[in-house]
Amino acid sequence: MLGGREKVIVKKIHIRLSSVFIFMITLLLFVSGCQNHPISSMHEKMIDKPPLKKSFPKEIIDDFIKPISLTEKQFQSVIGFTNDRKVIYIQNNDDTSSDLISYQIQEGEKKLLFEGNDPIVNAEISPNGEYILIHTSPTFDKADLLIMNLKTKEILFEETIPSYELMYEWSPYNHNELIITSFYEDFSYQVYLLDISRKELKALSLSQPFIKWKSEGDWIAINWEMDNPETEASLIQFFSDGSSTTIHSDRQYYYID
């Protein structure tokens, strides 16, 4: 049996719990009432609007872009665009040779840019779109380098060098120059400077093979220790007179572009 004082305490607790319960119900109803109107109106607005289309109709795309008709065996790679309507790609032939093709994507018109007697490994368009470097490979240990004027199709330079793999970097400062690194089967390498205007391929004595242009006449590279693999290293700058210097020695780099 509860005494009078205990009954009063229990009654007060019951009243407080009831008040809290009523407050919570009122709050939930209020929040629900506030949300019903905007959700309903948003839903009505969405119903009034037609659904967004995910892509253009096929007939519209076909009016602007004519697909290239090639078999999987014929297609090797896309080199890049010379303008917003013309793309250059490499097409493989049945006799293991390759051709360089220019394709007008709106008209679907193909033009033969270069007919190769050997497989075309790769090609790269100069930054100003005037020239293209064509890398063919008569044998696995040799590389033929050709520079062609894209407008006249004139071959401006041609040279065969020993190579197992090639890297090239057009100069963004002088479009007549590019750096070429030739790797040999034993992982040794030779860096060249190609000057198209002089028709000159000059061997450079650089301590690093992965070269980037810093300005006209000098280059930078990550100064990797060849005998001690690292994940980061400082930068080294090479000059056209054959000298070099370490730059940003207080910083470490793992990639430059």
Backbone torsions as a table, in degrees:
resi	resn	phi	psi	omega
1	MET	NA	136.8	178.6
2	LEU	-91.8	141.2	176.5
3	GLY	-79.0	176.2	-178.1
4	GLY	-62.2	-42.8	-178.9
5	ARG	-64.4	-41.7	-178.6
6	GLU	-66.7	-37.7	177.7
7	LYS	-61.8	-39.2	-179.8
8	VAL	-64.4	-42.0	-180.0
9	ILE	-62.9	-46.3	179.3
10	VAL	-61.1	-41.4	-179.2
11	LYS	-64.0	-40.8	179.7
12	LYS	-65.5	-41.3	177.5
13	ILE	-60.9	-43.0	179.7
14	HIS	-61.7	-41.7	-179.7
15	ILE	-64.3	-42.6	-179.3
16	ARG	-64.6	-43.5	178.6
17	LEU	-62.1	-40.8	179.4
18	SER	-63.8	-40.0	179.9
19	SER	-64.6	-43.5	178.3
20	VAL	-62.0	-41.7	-179.1
21	PHE	-63.5	-45.3	179.8
22	ILE	-63.3	-39.7	179.2
23	PHE	-62.4	-42.6	-179.6
24	MET	-65.1	-42.8	178.6
25	ILE	-61.8	-44.1	-179.8
26	THR	-61.9	-42.6	179.8
27	LEU	-62.5	-44.3	179.4
28	LEU	-62.5	-42.1	178.5
29	LEU	-64.7	-38.0	180.0
30	PHE	-65.1	-47.0	-180.0
31	VAL	-63.5	-42.0	179.6
32	SER	-63.0	-40.4	179.5
33	GLY	-65.5	-36.5	178.8
34	CYS	-68.2	-32.9	-175.1
35	GLN	-83.8	-27.1	-174.3
36	ASN	-60.1	-40.9	-174.3
37	HIS	-68.8	-52.1	-179.1
38	PRO	-64.8	-36.6	179.3
39	ILE	-63.9	-42.7	-179.7
40	SER	-64.5	-44.4	-178.1
41	SER	-66.7	-37.9	177.8
42	MET	-64.1	-41.5	180.0
43	HIS	-62.1	-41.8	179.3
44	GLU	-63.8	-39.8	178.9
45	LYS	-64.7	-38.9	179.7
46	MET	-66.8	-35.2	179.1
47	ILE	-66.6	-36.6	-178.5
48	ASP	-67.2	-28.3	-176.4
49	LYS	-89.8	138.7	177.0
50	PRO	-68.6	149.5	179.6
51	PRO	-64.0	145.2	179.1
52	LEU	-70.9	140.6	177.1
53	LYS	-84.7	136.4	-176.6
54	LYS	-77.2	-23.8	-177.9
55	SER	-155.2	166.5	176.9
56	PHE	-72.8	149.0	175.5
57	PRO	-58.7	150.2	-176.4
58	LYS	-60.0	-36.2	-178.2
59	GLU	-66.9	-30.8	177.5
60	ILE	-71.8	-43.0	178.0
61	ILE	-60.8	-43.6	-179.0
62	ASP	-63.9	-27.5	177.3
63	ASP	-70.2	-26.3	-177.4
64	PHE	-101.7	-33.6	-175.8
65	ILE	-128.2	122.2	174.9
66	LYS	-98.5	116.8	-177.8
67	PRO	-60.8	146.2	176.3
68	ILE	-77.6	130.2	-179.2
69	SER	-94.7	102.4	-179.7
70	LEU	-144.2	150.3	171.1
71	THR	-83.0	163.8	179.1
72	GLU	-60.7	-34.7	179.9
73	LYS	-70.4	-33.9	-178.4
74	GLN	-74.4	-35.1	-174.6
75	PHE	-80.2	129.6	175.3
76	GLN	-109.5	-60.6	-179.2
77	SER	-165.8	156.1	172.5
78	VAL	-91.8	131.2	-179.3
79	ILE	-86.8	-43.1	179.0
80	GLY	155.7	177.6	179.7
81	PHE	-95.7	139.7	172.1
82	THR	-93.5	-23.3	168.7
83	ASN	-154.3	-171.3	-174.7
84	ASP	-75.2	-1.3	-179.3
85	ARG	-125.7	-8.8	-174.1
86	LYS	-122.7	127.7	-179.9
87	VAL	-120.9	148.8	178.1
88	ILE	-113.8	133.9	178.7
89	TYR	-140.6	163.7	178.3
90	ILE	-99.8	130.6	178.8
91	GLN	-116.8	125.7	178.7
92	ASN	-82.4	143.1	176.8
93	ASN	-105.4	167.9	-177.1
94	ASP	-67.6	-23.4	-176.5
95	ASP	-94.4	20.9	179.1
96	THR	75.5	-4.3	174.0
97	SER	-80.9	171.9	-179.4
98	SER	-136.7	155.5	176.7
99	ASP	-124.2	153.4	175.0
100	LEU	-104.1	121.9	-173.0
101	ILE	-117.0	137.4	170.7
102	SER	-101.4	132.0	-174.6
103	TYR	-128.5	125.5	176.4
104	GLN	-88.1	111.2	-168.9
105	ILE	-71.2	-23.8	179.9
106	GLN	-85.2	-42.1	-179.4
107	GLU	-88.0	-17.6	-176.7
108	GLY	71.9	27.8	-175.9
109	GLU	-96.0	128.9	178.3
110	LYS	-102.2	142.1	173.3
111	LYS	-135.6	134.6	177.4
112	LEU	-78.2	117.8	178.2
113	LEU	-90.0	-42.7	-176.1
114	PHE	-149.8	129.0	178.1
115	GLU	-104.1	112.3	-176.3
116	GLY	-90.7	142.7	173.4
117	ASN	-87.8	-15.0	-179.9
118	ASP	-127.0	169.3	177.3
119	PRO	-62.5	135.3	173.0
120	ILE	-86.6	117.6	-179.1
121	VAL	-76.6	-45.6	-178.1
122	ASN	-164.4	170.8	174.4
123	ALA	-150.8	156.6	-179.7
124	GLU	-147.3	129.8	-178.6
125	ILE	-83.8	139.7	177.8
126	SER	-66.8	156.3	-177.0
127	PRO	-56.4	-31.2	-180.0
128	ASN	-90.8	0.7	177.3
129	GLY	74.9	11.7	-176.9
130	GLU	-87.4	-37.6	-175.5
131	TYR	-119.1	164.6	170.7
132	ILE	-139.3	132.9	173.4
133	LEU	-89.0	130.8	179.0
134	ILE	-117.7	124.0	-178.9
135	HIS	-111.4	109.5	175.9
136	THR	-111.3	162.5	-176.1
137	SER	-136.0	102.1	177.8
138	PRO	-69.4	-35.7	175.9
139	THR	-138.8	168.0	-174.2
140	PHE	-67.0	-20.6	-176.2
141	ASP	-109.6	14.6	178.4
142	LYS	-136.1	152.3	177.8
143	ALA	-133.9	131.8	172.5
144	ASP	-97.0	125.6	178.0
145	LEU	-107.6	128.3	177.0
146	LEU	-131.1	139.8	172.0
147	ILE	-115.5	123.9	-177.3
148	MET	-121.0	140.1	171.5
149	ASN	-77.0	122.4	-174.1
150	LEU	-69.3	-25.8	-179.8
151	LYS	-82.1	-44.7	-175.1
152	THR	-96.3	-13.6	-175.2
153	LYS	64.6	16.2	178.8
154	GLU	-76.0	133.6	175.1
155	ILE	-82.0	113.4	-175.1
156	LEU	-90.1	-23.9	-178.3
157	PHE	-155.2	143.3	176.7
158	GLU	-150.5	131.2	-178.3
159	GLU	-154.4	143.2	173.7
160	THR	-107.5	129.4	180.0
161	ILE	-129.9	152.1	173.6
162	PRO	-67.2	132.5	-176.9
163	SER	-166.8	140.1	171.3
164	TYR	-102.2	-28.6	177.8
165	GLU	-154.5	147.6	-178.3
166	LEU	-125.1	146.4	167.9
167	MET	-127.2	144.0	178.6
168	TYR	-138.4	149.4	-177.9
169	GLU	-142.4	106.9	176.8
170	TRP	-67.2	144.1	175.1
171	SER	-75.6	127.7	174.8
172	PRO	-78.7	-5.3	-176.6
173	TYR	-103.1	-30.4	178.9
174	ASN	-141.6	107.1	-173.1
175	HIS	-73.0	0.6	173.9
176	ASN	-92.2	0.5	-176.6
177	GLU	-126.2	147.8	171.9
178	LEU	-152.6	151.3	175.5
179	ILE	-94.8	133.4	179.5
180	ILE	-125.7	129.2	175.4
181	THR	-114.1	122.3	179.1
182	SER	-103.7	121.6	178.2
183	PHE	-100.1	141.3	178.6
184	TYR	-103.2	171.4	-174.2
185	GLU	-63.8	-27.6	-179.8
186	ASP	-90.2	14.6	178.4
187	PHE	73.8	4.0	169.7
188	SER	-75.9	172.5	-173.8
189	TYR	-155.3	166.2	173.4
190	GLN	-140.2	130.2	178.3
191	VAL	-99.9	136.2	179.6
192	TYR	-123.8	152.1	168.3
193	LEU	-112.2	118.8	178.6
194	LEU	-101.5	123.2	175.6
195	ASP	-110.7	108.2	-175.3
196	ILE	-68.1	-41.1	-176.9
197	SER	-63.4	-32.3	179.2
198	ARG	-95.7	-5.9	-175.9
199	LYS	53.6	47.6	-173.5
200	GLU	-126.8	130.6	174.0
201	LEU	-113.8	108.9	-172.6
202	LYS	-108.6	127.4	177.0
203	ALA	-75.6	134.7	179.6
204	LEU	-112.7	146.9	176.6
205	SER	-100.1	88.6	-179.4
206	LEU	-116.4	141.5	-175.9
207	SER	-83.0	-2.8	178.4
208	GLN	-132.5	144.3	-177.6
209	PRO	-92.3	-24.7	-172.9
210	PHE	-95.1	88.9	-167.7
211	ILE	-102.1	141.7	172.9
212	LYS	-125.7	147.8	177.9
213	TRP	-75.1	132.5	174.1
214	LYS	-101.1	-40.9	174.0
215	SER	-160.6	-179.6	179.5
216	GLU	-70.0	116.5	178.4
217	GLY	99.8	-3.5	173.8
218	ASP	-147.8	158.1	-171.2
219	TRP	-137.2	164.0	175.5
220	ILE	-130.0	160.1	176.8
221	ALA	-157.1	159.1	170.9
222	ILE	-75.3	131.0	-172.7
223	ASN	-86.6	70.8	-178.4
224	TRP	-69.3	145.3	170.0
225	GLU	-88.1	113.4	-172.4
226	MET	-65.6	-31.6	-177.6
227	ASP	-92.3	-4.2	-177.6
228	ASN	-136.1	93.6	-175.7
229	PRO	-56.3	134.6	-179.7
230	GLU	-131.9	163.5	173.7
231	THR	-102.4	-17.1	178.5
232	GLU	-145.0	152.7	177.8
233	ALA	-160.0	169.0	178.9
234	SER	-79.4	176.7	179.4
235	LEU	-100.4	147.2	174.6
236	ILE	-123.5	139.4	178.8
237	GLN	-111.1	130.8	179.5
238	PHE	-108.2	141.6	179.5
239	PHE	-114.3	158.6	-175.9
240	SER	-65.6	-19.6	178.5
241	ASP	-83.9	2.4	177.7
242	GLY	97.4	-9.4	179.1
243	SER	-82.7	167.4	179.3
244	SER	-152.0	162.0	178.1
245	THR	-154.0	149.7	176.5
246	THR	-81.4	134.3	178.0
247	ILE	-122.2	150.7	-178.0
248	HIS	51.9	51.2	-176.7
249	SER	-64.4	-18.6	179.4
250	ASP	-86.1	-0.6	-179.7
251	ARG	-119.9	157.2	178.2
252	GLN	-122.4	140.1	-177.2
253	TYR	-127.0	149.1	174.0
254	TYR	-120.6	-10.4	-179.6
255	TYR	-160.0	139.6	171.7
256	ILE	-134.8	151.4	-179.6
257	ASP	-148.9	NA	NA
